[in-house]
Amino acid sequence: MAIYLSCEWFVNAVEWLGERLNVGKMAVGTILAAFGTALPESVVTLVAVTTGATDEAKDIGVGAAMGGPLALATVAYGVTGTMLLLKRRRDRALVATGGSGSGGVGAASEALGDERDMRRLAKDQKWFLPIFIVKVALGLVAFAFKPALGVLFFAAYAAYFWREIRNSRAAEGSLDGEEEDELEPLKLQPHAASPATWAVLLQTLASLAVIFVAAHAFVGQLDSIGPMLGLSATVTALLLSPVATELPEIMNAVIWVRQGKIKLALANISGSMMIQATVPSGIGLIFTRWHFDGALLWSGLITMAAIGYLLLTMRTHRLTPARLAVTAGFYVVFALGLIPILG
């Protein structure tokens, strides 16, 4: 509950922050919201790989760098698709009883967005997939200068960041005259038509701090609950912890879907995936052996399969809420595949 409520305050503040910084709506999801929720996880990876006393301890950071993209590509997209299906069903029920839907054409119609939206979303996946393939391939080989390649992952995110800011502003300029989503009042100043910048920054940073503390407290609880359920520490780390650490992104998507802001929900996930594919990977390459065992390789293969599936549906303009919800099934396949690998 603490994570959900803090995410409510965060998404409310980050939309106003985007307006203050004059960035486009897509960049609010792919850059601002994604950076805010993924940065604390990257810090955790940095701490794990730089303070670990043994190679095994440092490998926890490698597992986190692989688990994040897996959870986002499967569970986060799957939950978003499920929420869209529920919202569509509710909107249709309201229309049938003479009421009105709660907004968001994309949530009430069969397809997700128009052709332009699909191109934008597909671009993020096209950026992610080759970077992720290189990331996995480097985990299978060993050579002297491999740590130096970590810098290239930071450069890849810098290029993505610049592209998103530039393209989002250009897109906003080309949408003059189209209907804009009205920003909800800032929760910290609910009666102000235009809240103070200090209030926007304070709400953004405070809610982000609560998200960070609550999410990692939840992860700590899982580490204790796992053995109580008969799960090994390895299974808990690979199967449950990644979902827990990505809860802020999942909650952000749920909130934006509920508000009818489908583009922001999907953009937040795709932007978080880009951060998870680059920043933790660069850190891991520099400070660890970056060597994959069977479980880590399996997680990489499932992540690539999920993204390949999404790209296929996007390119053929057949991405629907139901097909988006199917991505959660890839996580089930991952869990089943872990049984023989860890056995």
ABEGO torsion letter per residue (X at the ends): XAAAAAAAAAAAAAAAAAAAAGBBAAAAAAAAAAAAAAAAAAAAAAAAAAABABAAAAAAAAAAAAAAAAAAAAAAAAAAAAAAAAAAAAAAAAAAAGBBBAEGAAAABABBEBAAAAAAAAAAAAAAAAAAAAAAAAAABBBAAAAAAAAAAAAAAAAAAAAAAAAAAAAAAAABGBBBBBBBBBAABAABABBBAAAAAAAAAAAAAAAAAAAAAAAAAAAAAAAAAGBBAAAAAAAAAAAAAAAAAAAAAAAAAAAGBAAAAAAAAAAAAAAAAAAAAAAAAAABAGBBBAAAAAAAAAAAAAAAAAAAAAAAGABBAAAAAAAAAAAAAAAAAAAAAAX
